[in-house]
């Protein structure tokens, strides 16, 4: 028995098959189509899609209500998103500094790098009631939307003697990898999972289904308290995710930065010339006003791929943020506990500080400050096609198959009549 009776039936079958494959692929991938940029290192690693270039003007002002108020200040720079160990890692963010100044000019100025390879500047001086410290820096930042396509067969083997591995799988403040409850949870979630990818997915699935987002959180709770309360903000989601990964021997670290938003909405698909401004500061009475859209997410490490971005908070409502990073996340700081390798040194370590400077003063109650960030889109290149939702894709496939079968039947009947 012949499957196809004529050329029209063959074409109808091929059309239906092609449509099925296209729609099915769109339902299981965040994006689909031919990758515009692909890389051989690591093999089958990641592709990059949309790119934007922005100019960011950052201005920090600080003043005192009393005289002889000594000030020490450490400021994170936005910098190239790289690391000495990050071979083959996607260049998510590249930065060019356009200008940099601090007034008064007599203030000591220094540019160290810490143990996480964060770039910081140090400012020290004395503030009087009639003086003001003003720090300005202007950047040109290029951000690239990146999608990792992970395959179990390409996973490498961890070198457990590597200092990077040891540092990023150990315990830290807020990352309680030795907590019995967290160990039990992580092991139960990963039971029977042999690949790194499957373990990561299992841990993320549990977090997104069991931790409720708390928009009113004001302090970082740490991994155990977040697990206990089943409640947290982006910092807590990231801390818990990082901790549960580390328990499995998967190197992971928190990333702190900001996301480009405009009046509460994600600033996607904006054209060149578009401008956004943020303000955050204190009034003369010490009340905090304004807001800057700070955010936290995670990077975890797979040998053969490098560090992979994951936003556990946004994954709760948008699954595409698994092994994916858009072009509106701007990392400024890597790591949960900062202080190691900083010169001049910080007393102890500081949990999670990002685009707001870390300040030590002789009279902190008299310090007032403001932060202004202005962003201008310089160049845009949007390439990412929109994916088709699963239910829509299934409906299209079903309709296409029905139409194809009906068409095939009609053609077959007509051919019989002609015979």
C-alpha positions as CSV (number, residue, x, y, z in Angstrom):
1,X,0.0,0.0,0.0
2,X,1.4,3.4,-1.0
3,X,1.5,6.0,1.8
4,X,1.2,8.9,-0.7
5,X,-0.9,8.8,-3.8
6,X,0.4,11.9,-5.4
7,X,2.7,14.9,-5.1
8,X,0.2,17.1,-3.2
9,X,-0.1,14.5,-0.4
10,X,3.7,14.4,0.0
11,X,3.9,18.2,0.1
12,X,1.0,18.4,2.7
13,X,2.8,15.8,4.9
14,X,6.1,17.6,4.7
15,X,4.4,21.0,5.5
16,X,2.7,19.5,8.6
17,X,5.9,17.8,9.8
18,X,7.9,21.1,9.4
19,X,5.2,23.1,11.3
20,X,5.1,20.5,14.1
21,X,8.8,20.6,14.6
22,X,8.9,24.4,14.5
23,X,6.1,24.8,17.0
24,X,7.3,22.0,19.3
25,X,10.8,23.5,19.5
26,X,9.3,26.8,20.5
27,X,7.4,25.3,23.4
28,X,10.4,23.7,25.0
29,X,13.0,26.5,24.4
30,X,12.9,30.1,25.7
31,X,13.8,31.2,22.1
32,X,14.0,29.4,18.9
33,X,15.4,29.8,15.4
34,X,19.0,29.9,14.1
35,X,21.4,31.2,16.7
36,X,22.8,34.5,15.3
37,X,26.0,34.1,17.3
38,X,27.3,30.7,18.5
39,X,30.6,29.7,20.1
40,X,32.8,26.6,19.9
41,X,34.2,27.2,23.4
42,X,32.6,25.6,25.3
43,X,31.1,23.2,22.8
44,X,27.4,23.6,22.4
45,X,27.6,26.2,25.2
46,X,25.7,29.4,24.7
47,X,24.3,31.8,22.1
48,X,23.9,35.5,22.2
49,X,20.9,37.5,20.8
50,X,19.9,41.1,21.5
51,X,22.6,43.6,22.4
52,X,22.2,47.1,23.8
53,X,24.7,49.8,24.5
54,X,23.9,52.4,27.2
55,X,25.6,55.4,28.8
56,X,25.2,55.4,32.6
57,X,26.0,58.5,34.7
58,X,26.4,57.8,38.4
59,X,26.6,60.6,40.9
60,X,27.0,60.1,44.7
61,X,26.7,63.1,47.0
62,X,27.4,63.0,50.8
63,X,27.3,65.8,53.4
64,X,27.4,66.1,57.2
65,X,25.3,68.0,59.7
66,X,28.3,68.4,62.0
67,X,32.0,69.3,61.6
68,X,35.1,67.1,61.5
69,X,33.1,64.0,60.5
70,X,35.7,61.6,59.1
71,X,34.6,59.4,56.2
72,X,35.9,56.2,54.6
73,X,34.0,55.0,51.5
74,X,34.3,51.9,49.3
75,X,32.5,52.1,45.9
76,X,31.9,49.3,43.5
77,X,32.5,50.0,39.9
78,X,30.5,48.5,37.1
79,X,33.1,46.5,35.2
80,X,33.7,43.9,32.6
81,X,32.0,40.7,33.7
82,X,35.0,38.5,33.8
83,X,37.0,36.3,36.2
84,X,40.5,34.8,36.0
85,X,39.0,31.4,36.0
86,X,36.1,32.1,33.6
87,X,37.5,30.6,30.5
88,X,35.0,30.3,27.7
89,X,32.4,32.3,29.6
90,X,29.9,34.4,27.8
91,X,30.8,38.2,27.8
92,X,27.6,39.4,29.3
93,X,28.8,42.9,30.1
94,X,31.6,45.0,28.8
95,X,32.4,48.4,30.2
96,X,34.2,51.5,29.1
97,X,34.8,54.3,31.6
98,X,34.1,57.7,30.0
99,X,35.0,59.9,33.0
100,X,35.7,59.7,36.7
101,X,36.1,62.4,39.4
102,X,35.8,63.0,43.1
103,X,35.4,66.4,44.7
104,X,37.1,67.7,46.9
105,X,40.2,66.7,45.0
106,X,42.3,66.4,48.2
107,X,40.3,63.2,49.0
108,X,42.4,60.1,48.7
109,X,41.5,57.9,45.7
110,X,42.4,54.3,45.2
111,X,41.3,51.5,42.9
112,X,41.7,47.9,44.3
113,X,40.3,44.6,43.3
114,X,39.0,42.1,45.8
115,X,39.0,38.3,46.0
116,X,35.9,38.0,43.8
117,X,37.6,40.2,41.1
118,X,35.2,43.1,41.9
119,X,36.7,46.5,41.0
120,X,36.3,49.1,43.8
121,X,37.4,52.6,44.5
122,X,38.3,54.0,47.9
123,X,37.6,57.5,49.1
124,X,38.6,59.0,52.5
125,X,38.3,62.5,53.8
126,X,36.7,64.8,56.4
127,X,33.3,66.4,56.1
128,X,32.2,69.7,57.7
129,X,28.8,71.2,57.9
130,X,29.6,73.5,55.0
131,X,31.2,70.9,52.7
132,X,30.0,68.2,50.4
133,X,31.7,65.1,48.9
134,X,30.7,64.5,45.3
135,X,31.7,61.4,43.4
136,X,31.0,61.0,39.6
137,X,31.6,58.3,37.2
138,X,30.3,57.9,33.6
139,X,30.2,54.5,31.8
140,X,29.5,53.1,28.4
141,X,28.1,49.6,29.0
142,X,27.3,46.9,26.4
143,X,24.9,44.2,27.5
144,X,24.3,41.0,25.7
145,X,21.3,38.7,26.0
146,X,22.6,35.2,26.5
147,X,21.1,31.7,26.4
148,X,23.0,28.6,27.6
149,X,22.1,25.3,25.9
150,X,23.3,22.7,28.3
151,X,23.9,19.0,27.5
152,X,24.8,16.4,30.1
153,X,27.3,14.8,27.8
154,X,29.4,18.0,27.7
155,X,29.7,18.3,31.5
156,X,33.2,18.2,32.8
157,X,34.6,17.0,36.1
158,X,35.3,19.3,39.0
159,X,38.8,19.9,40.2
160,X,38.1,19.8,43.9
161,X,41.6,21.0,44.7
162,X,41.1,24.3,42.8
163,X,40.8,27.3,45.1
164,X,37.9,28.6,43.1
165,X,36.0,25.3,43.7
166,X,36.7,25.3,47.4
167,X,35.8,28.9,47.9
168,X,32.5,28.6,46.0
169,X,31.3,25.4,47.7
170,X,32.2,26.4,51.2
171,X,30.2,28.0,54.0
172,X,29.9,31.8,54.4
173,X,27.7,34.2,56.4
174,X,24.1,33.6,55.2
175,X,25.3,30.5,53.2
176,X,24.9,27.8,55.8
177,X,26.0,24.8,53.8
178,X,26.6,22.8,57.1
179,X,23.1,23.3,58.4
180,X,21.5,19.8,58.8
181,X,18.1,20.8,57.6
182,X,19.5,22.4,54.4
183,X,21.7,19.4,53.8
184,X,18.7,17.1,54.1
185,X,16.6,19.2,51.8
186,X,19.3,19.5,49.1
187,X,20.1,15.7,49.2
188,X,16.5,14.8,49.0
189,X,15.9,17.0,46.0
190,X,18.9,15.6,44.2
191,X,18.4,12.0,45.1
192,X,18.7,9.8,42.0
193,X,20.0,12.8,39.9
194,X,23.4,12.1,38.3
195,X,24.0,15.1,36.2
196,X,24.8,18.7,37.4
197,X,22.0,20.0,35.1
198,X,19.4,17.7,36.7
199,X,20.4,18.7,40.2
200,X,20.3,22.4,39.4
201,X,16.8,22.0,37.9
202,X,15.5,20.0,40.8
203,X,16.7,22.6,43.3
204,X,15.3,25.5,41.3
205,X,12.0,23.8,40.9
206,X,11.6,23.4,44.7
207,X,12.5,27.0,45.4
208,X,10.1,28.5,42.8
209,X,7.2,26.3,44.0
210,X,7.8,26.6,47.8
211,X,9.3,30.1,48.5
212,X,6.9,33.0,48.5
213,X,8.2,36.4,47.3
214,X,8.2,39.1,50.0
215,X,8.3,42.5,48.5
216,X,8.5,44.1,51.9
217,X,11.8,42.4,53.0
218,X,14.3,44.9,54.3
219,X,17.2,42.7,55.5
220,X,18.9,39.6,54.0
221,X,17.5,36.6,56.0
222,X,20.1,34.1,55.0
223,X,19.5,30.6,53.5
224,X,18.2,28.8,56.6
225,X,15.7,31.5,57.7
226,X,14.4,31.8,54.2
227,X,13.9,28.0,54.1
228,X,12.3,28.1,57.6
229,X,9.9,31.0,56.7
230,X,9.3,29.9,53.1
231,X,9.5,33.6,52.4
232,X,12.1,36.0,50.9
233,X,13.0,38.6,48.3
234,X,15.4,38.3,45.4
235,X,18.4,38.3,47.8
236,X,16.9,35.5,49.8
237,X,15.9,33.4,46.8
238,X,19.5,33.8,45.5
239,X,21.1,33.0,48.9
240,X,19.0,29.8,49.3
241,X,19.6,28.7,45.8
242,X,23.4,29.2,46.1
243,X,23.5,27.3,49.4
244,X,21.6,24.3,48.2
245,X,23.8,24.1,45.1
246,X,27.0,24.3,47.2
247,X,25.8,21.5,49.4
248,X,25.8,19.3,46.2
249,X,29.4,20.4,45.4
250,X,28.2,22.7,42.7
251,X,30.2,26.0,42.8
252,X,27.7,29.0,43.0
253,X,27.8,32.6,43.8
254,X,25.4,35.5,44.2
255,X,25.4,38.5,41.8
256,X,24.1,41.9,42.9
257,X,23.3,44.7,40.5
258,X,20.4,46.5,39.1
259,X,17.8,45.9,36.3
260,X,16.8,48.6,33.9
261,X,13.2,49.5,34.7
262,X,11.0,52.5,33.9
263,X,8.1,53.3,36.2
264,X,7.9,49.8,37.5
265,X,8.1,48.1,34.1
266,X,11.0,46.3,32.4
267,X,12.7,48.7,30.0
268,X,12.9,46.2,27.1
269,X,12.7,47.1,23.4
270,X,13.6,50.7,24.0
271,X,15.0,52.7,21.1
272,X,18.3,54.6,20.9
273,X,18.0,57.9,22.7
274,X,15.6,56.6,25.3
275,X,16.4,58.0,28.8
276,X,15.7,56.8,32.4
277,X,16.6,58.4,35.7
278,X,16.7,57.1,39.2
279,X,17.1,58.9,42.5
280,X,17.6,57.4,46.0
281,X,18.7,59.4,49.1
282,X,17.9,60.8,52.5
283,X,16.2,64.0,53.5
284,X,17.5,66.5,56.1
285,X,15.6,64.5,58.8
286,X,17.2,61.2,57.7
287,X,14.1,59.8,56.0
288,X,14.9,57.7,52.9
289,X,13.2,58.6,49.7
290,X,13.2,57.4,46.1
291,X,14.2,54.0,44.7
292,X,16.7,52.3,42.4
293,X,15.7,48.9,41.0
294,X,18.4,46.7,42.7
295,X,18.3,43.0,42.2
296,X,20.2,39.8,43.0
297,X,20.6,36.6,41.0
298,X,23.0,33.6,40.8
299,X,25.8,32.2,38.7
300,X,26.8,28.5,39.0
301,X,29.7,26.7,37.5
302,X,29.9,23.6,35.2
303,X,33.3,22.4,33.9
304,X,33.3,22.7,30.2
305,X,30.8,25.6,30.2
306,X,32.0,28.0,32.9
307,X,29.6,30.2,34.9
308,X,26.0,30.1,33.9
309,X,23.5,32.8,34.9
310,X,20.2,32.0,36.6
311,X,17.6,34.3,38.1
312,X,15.7,32.1,40.6
313,X,13.3,34.9,41.6
314,X,12.2,35.8,38.0
315,X,12.1,32.0,37.2
316,X,9.1,31.8,39.5
317,X,6.9,33.6,37.0
318,X,9.0,33.3,33.8
319,X,10.7,29.9,33.1
320,X,12.9,31.4,30.4
321,X,15.2,32.8,33.1
322,X,16.6,29.3,33.6
323,X,20.1,29.3,32.2
324,X,19.4,32.7,30.5
325,X,20.2,36.3,31.1
326,X,18.6,39.2,29.4
327,X,20.1,42.5,28.4
328,X,18.7,44.6,31.2
329,X,20.5,42.9,34.2
330,X,23.6,45.0,35.1
331,X,25.9,43.1,37.5
332,X,28.0,45.4,39.7
333,X,29.1,43.0,42.5
334,X,30.0,39.3,42.7
335,X,29.8,37.4,46.0
336,X,27.8,37.4,49.2
337,X,30.4,38.3,51.8
338,X,32.8,41.1,50.7
339,X,36.0,42.3,52.3
340,X,38.7,39.8,51.4
341,X,41.5,41.3,49.2
342,X,40.3,44.9,49.5
343,X,43.0,47.5,50.1
344,X,42.6,49.6,52.2
345,X,40.9,46.8,54.1
346,X,37.4,46.7,55.4
347,X,36.9,45.7,59.0
348,X,35.5,42.1,58.7
349,X,33.2,41.3,55.8
350,X,30.1,43.0,54.6
351,X,27.1,41.0,53.4
352,X,25.8,42.2,50.0
353,X,26.5,45.7,49.1
354,X,26.2,46.7,45.5
355,X,25.7,50.1,43.8
356,X,25.4,52.0,47.1
357,X,28.8,52.7,48.6
358,X,29.9,51.1,51.9
359,X,30.6,53.9,54.4
360,X,32.4,54.2,57.7
361,X,32.1,57.6,59.5
362,X,33.0,59.0,62.9
363,X,29.4,60.3,63.3
364,X,27.0,58.2,61.1
365,X,23.9,59.8,62.5
366,X,24.9,63.2,60.9
367,X,25.6,61.8,57.4
368,X,23.1,62.5,54.6
369,X,23.5,61.3,51.0
370,X,21.9,61.0,47.6
371,X,22.5,58.8,44.6
372,X,21.4,59.7,41.0
373,X,21.7,57.3,38.1
374,X,20.9,58.4,34.6
375,X,20.7,55.9,31.7
376,X,20.6,56.7,28.0
377,X,20.2,54.0,25.3
378,X,22.9,54.6,22.7
379,X,22.6,51.6,20.4
380,X,20.1,48.7,20.2
381,X,20.1,45.5,18.2
382,X,17.1,43.3,19.0
383,X,17.4,39.8,17.6
384,X,15.4,37.5,19.9
385,X,12.3,36.0,18.3
386,X,9.3,35.6,20.5
387,X,8.5,32.1,21.6
388,X,5.1,30.5,21.2
389,X,3.4,29.5,24.5
390,X,3.1,25.8,25.0
391,X,-0.8,25.7,24.9
392,X,-0.9,27.9,21.8
393,X,1.7,25.7,20.2
394,X,-0.2,22.5,21.0
395,X,-3.4,24.0,19.5
396,X,-1.6,25.0,16.3
397,X,-0.1,21.6,15.9
398,X,-3.4,19.8,16.5
399,X,-5.2,22.1,14.0
400,X,-2.5,21.6,11.4
401,X,-2.6,17.8,11.7
402,X,-6.4,17.8,11.4
403,X,-6.3,20.0,8.3
404,X,-3.5,17.9,6.8
405,X,-5.5,14.7,7.4
406,X,-8.6,16.1,6.0
407,X,-6.7,17.5,2.9
408,X,-5.1,14.1,2.4
409,X,-8.4,12.4,2.5
410,X,-10.0,14.8,0.1
411,X,-7.2,14.5,-2.3
412,X,-7.4,10.7,-2.1
413,X,-11.2,10.7,-2.8
414,X,-10.7,13.0,-5.8
415,X,-8.0,10.7,-7.2
416,X,-10.3,7.7,-6.9
417,X,-13.0,9.5,-8.8
418,X,-10.6,10.3,-11.5
419,X,-9.5,6.7,-11.7
